[in-house]
Amino acid sequence: MFFTNITISGGVSTGKNTLSDNLKPYLESHGWKFTSGGQILRDFAKEYVQPLASLADKKIHNLIDERTIKLLKEGHYVIEAWLAGFFARNMKNTLRVLLICKDNALKIDRVVNRDKISVAMAKKYIKEREEANFREWRKYYGNYNFFDPKYYQLTIDTYTSGPMETLGKVLDKLGFKNK
C-alpha cells in the first residue's frame, strides 16, 4: 500500500463515518486500527476529566491534537475527524481524504434521518455546528480554510459519489490489493 494511515475529514453529514465503517472489512485484517476525533476526545476526557470539547481551552485542544498526531506516527490508523487531515497535512505517509457534499439538501436529509429531527432543526444544527467549529478553530489555529483541497490528496463529493464508489476511490488511492 502507498500509505500507512488514512484521515477522513469533512463537515457535518458528508459521509465520514460511513467511509470509515466501509473501510474496516478491508483493512482491519491487515492490522489497521480505527478511531475518530470524538473517540480521542472521550478517551482523553476519561484520563483528564475535562468538559465538552467546545468548553476546552487551547491547551486541551493542543493535547488532543498531539494525541491524534501520535496515533498517526504509530501507523496503520484510520482516523475520522473534521481536522485530522489538516493536522496531518505534512505527513507524506498519510492518505488525507476530504469528503464534501455539494448538495445542502442531501446533507440536511442525512441529518434528519440520522438524528430523527425536523428539516428546520437539521438546517439550524448544520449551520450552528459548522460556524461554531470554524470560529473556534480559527481562534486556536489561525485563519485557515481547513477544508481547502490543497491539504488533501483525495477530495470526494459524496453527492455524486455513493458510499461504495467512495470506498473504491479511497482503496484505489491507497493502493489496496485484496489478496
FENHU-V742439 format. One record per residue. RES is the residue in one letter. PHI is phi in degrees with one decimal (NA if undefined). PSI is psi in whole degrees, 0 to 359 (* if undefined). Layout:
RES_PHI_PSI ; RES_PHI_PSI
This chain:
M_NA_151 ; F_-80.0_341 ; F_-133.6_156 ; T_-106.8_359 ; N_-147.9_162 ; I_-135.7_133 ; T_-111.2_142 ; I_-121.5_112 ; S_-121.5_163 ; G_152.9_172 ; G_-83.3_199 ; V_-63.1_132 ; S_56.3_44 ; T_-100.1_353 ; G_106.2_18 ; K_-61.0_310 ; N_-64.5_320 ; T_-61.0_314 ; L_-63.0_315 ; S_-58.8_313 ; D_-61.9_321 ; N_-71.1_335 ; L_-75.8_332 ; K_-53.0_310 ; P_-61.1_337 ; Y_-89.4_327 ; L_-109.0_333 ; E_-59.1_321 ; S_-70.0_348 ; H_-99.5_13 ; G_88.6_8 ; W_-77.9_145 ; K_-111.8_154 ; F_-125.9_137 ; T_-153.1_177 ; S_-136.7_164 ; G_-58.6_320 ; G_-62.8_320 ; Q_-68.4_320 ; I_-60.3_317 ; L_-63.2_316 ; R_-63.3_317 ; D_-62.1_317 ; F_-63.1_317 ; A_-62.8_324 ; K_-62.5_323 ; E_-78.0_324 ; Y_-117.1_6 ; V_43.1_68 ; Q_-111.5_149 ; P_-71.3_185 ; L_-51.2_153 ; A_-55.8_321 ; S_-67.6_344 ; L_-100.5_358 ; A_-79.0_146 ; D_-86.7_180 ; K_-59.4_322 ; K_-60.8_316 ; I_-65.0_316 ; H_-57.2_315 ; N_-62.7_320 ; L_-65.1_320 ; I_-67.6_319 ; D_-62.4_319 ; E_-62.4_322 ; R_-65.2_320 ; T_-60.7_313 ; I_-62.9_320 ; K_-59.7_316 ; L_-62.1_318 ; L_-64.6_326 ; K_-69.6_331 ; E_-65.5_325 ; G_91.4_160 ; H_58.6_46 ; Y_-117.6_143 ; V_-112.0_117 ; I_-118.0_119 ; E_-100.0_112 ; A_-163.6_146 ; W_-48.5_314 ; L_-107.4_6 ; A_-57.3_317 ; G_-65.5_321 ; F_-63.1_316 ; F_-67.2_332 ; A_-94.5_12 ; R_-58.7_339 ; N_-105.0_8 ; M_-97.9_106 ; K_-69.1_339 ; N_-84.4_1 ; T_-113.6_123 ; L_-78.4_114 ; R_-100.1_112 ; V_-106.6_129 ; L_-111.0_122 ; L_-102.4_131 ; I_-126.5_165 ; C_-140.1_104 ; K_-72.8_349 ; D_-101.6_104 ; N_-62.5_327 ; A_-62.2_322 ; L_-67.5_318 ; K_-59.2_316 ; I_-61.5_315 ; D_-60.0_319 ; R_-61.7_317 ; V_-67.2_317 ; V_-56.1_312 ; N_-72.6_321 ; R_-69.7_313 ; D_-97.8_356 ; K_56.2_52 ; I_-125.3_171 ; S_-74.6_164 ; V_-59.7_316 ; A_-60.8_317 ; M_-66.7_322 ; A_-64.3_316 ; K_-58.5_314 ; K_-63.7_315 ; Y_-58.4_310 ; I_-60.4_311 ; K_-60.5_309 ; E_-65.1_317 ; R_-65.9_313 ; E_-66.2_316 ; E_-63.4_316 ; A_-64.1_316 ; N_-62.8_311 ; F_-62.8_321 ; R_-61.4_314 ; E_-65.5_314 ; W_-63.8_321 ; R_-65.8_326 ; K_-63.8_321 ; Y_-90.1_325 ; Y_-113.0_346 ; G_113.6_173 ; N_-84.9_68 ; Y_-97.2_156 ; N_-94.1_94 ; F_-62.4_337 ; F_-105.7_28 ; D_-71.8_124 ; P_-55.7_342 ; K_-64.4_341 ; Y_-87.0_357 ; Y_-126.3_147 ; Q_-85.0_340 ; L_-142.4_121 ; T_-117.3_127 ; I_-126.2_128 ; D_-88.5_111 ; T_-78.9_3 ; Y_-76.9_321 ; T_-100.9_350 ; S_-120.9_116 ; G_-71.0_174 ; P_-56.7_317 ; M_-75.6_326 ; E_-66.8_320 ; T_-61.4_314 ; L_-56.5_313 ; G_-60.5_319 ; K_-62.7_319 ; V_-69.1_315 ; L_-62.3_321 ; D_-63.4_314 ; K_-66.2_327 ; L_-69.6_334 ; G_83.4_26 ; F_-70.6_130 ; K_-123.2_115 ; N_-75.8_119 ; K_-104.6_*
